[in-house]
Every structure is written in C-alpha cells, then in structure tokens.
Amino acid sequence: METRTLNRLKKELMSLYALIVINIVGAGLAMSFGVATVVNNLFPMIAELRIQPLQAALTGLGLLGFGFAISWLVSSAEVFSDLDDIRDGIREQPGEADEEATTQLIVQNMAFYRDNRPTIDRLMLGSRAAGLFFLLSGAIGVFNMLTNAPAGPFGLVMSVIGVLICVVIGSVGFYCPSLFERYARAWEQRLKDSVEAEEKLNRILEGG
C-alpha cells in the first residue's frame, strides 16, 4: 500500500516538475525576446541621437517583457527548489517504503501545494502560453519549408528537426497542465480532508 502511494506521489511530482521546466524554458525565451527588442530599437535611436515614437514604444515593451520574464523565471525557480527537496526525500526512500515515511511525505507534499497554490496556477497558465508559442513556431517552420525549401539535404534535415522540437515541446507545454490538473484535484481533496479532520479534532478537544 505504501509503495503504491509512493509511486503515485512520484508521478504527481514528475508532472509538476515537467510543468516547471516548461515555464523556465518559456521565461528564458521571453527574456531573450525582451533583450532583442530593446537592442534592435534602442541602439538605432542612440546612434541617430533621435527618439522615434514607435521604436521608443517597442523599447518600453521590451523592458517590460524582460522584467516580467525575470519575475516569471524567479517564481519558477523558487517552486523548483522547494519541489526538489521533496523529490530528494522520495528518492531516499527504500524500495519498500514504510508507513511513517510515506505519511511524512504526503504531509510535506500537501504543505508544499498549499503554500505554492497561487504560483502553481500561474505556472499552468505559463506552460500553456509557452506551449502555444512553440506550436506557432513549429507551424511557421513548416510554412517556411513549404514556401522556401531549404538548400540541400542538410538544411532540410535541420529544418525538420527544428520543427519536431518545437512541436514536441509545444505539445508537452499544453499537455502538462491538463495532466497536472488531475493530480491537483487529488491535492485539493487531501487539503479539504485535513481541514475537516482538524476541525473535528478541535471540536473533540473543546468538548472534552
């Protein structure tokens, strides 16, 4: 029984782990786009010593995007660090987990979810956004291959590989939140049960 519960915890944490990794990748891409936007629009204005309204607006958007990406990356990394501590605890368990250790991991898991629930909700949204970006990138790659075929077999192979990578990452980005929602419902039920048990215990103690 404990081993089956431990295996379920591993699957739950693996889905969250993939969710966080997708968000870290998405945040890194957002940072790179922010920097590229600032460089491509700010430096020409500096060189010309003249402010162009459109370039100034794009520079501001790039800076905002860069700041948002940093915040996104930091929040993802913080959750990742907390999650890694739980995963270390699970990896340290022997093949046949004992009841006390499994119960401790469940309690630790519940506390982690309760403390990070708002951030996890944002990570689910961020994963879908990153997934959409990669799928669009894959679609653009396919369109470019059809309208402007790469030169030579090597160029074609590299283009196909790039498209496949985008499609795979994009699909994972969309699928992870859907998979994790099933586990999140289980965590919500555990939190609800724990609150009800705590209230029942308080009533018993007050009655005594």
ABEGO torsion letter per residue (X at the ends): XAAAAAAAAAAAAAAAAAAAAAAAAAAAAAAAAAAAAAAAAAAAAAAAGBBBAAAAAAAAAAAAAAAAAAAAAAAAAAAAAAAAAAAAAAAABBABBBAAAAAAAAAAAAAAAAAAAAAAAAAAAAAAAAAAAAAAAAAAAAAAAAABBBBEAAAAAAAAAAAAAAAAAAAAAAAAAAAAAAAAAAAAAAAAAAAAAAAAAAAAAAAX
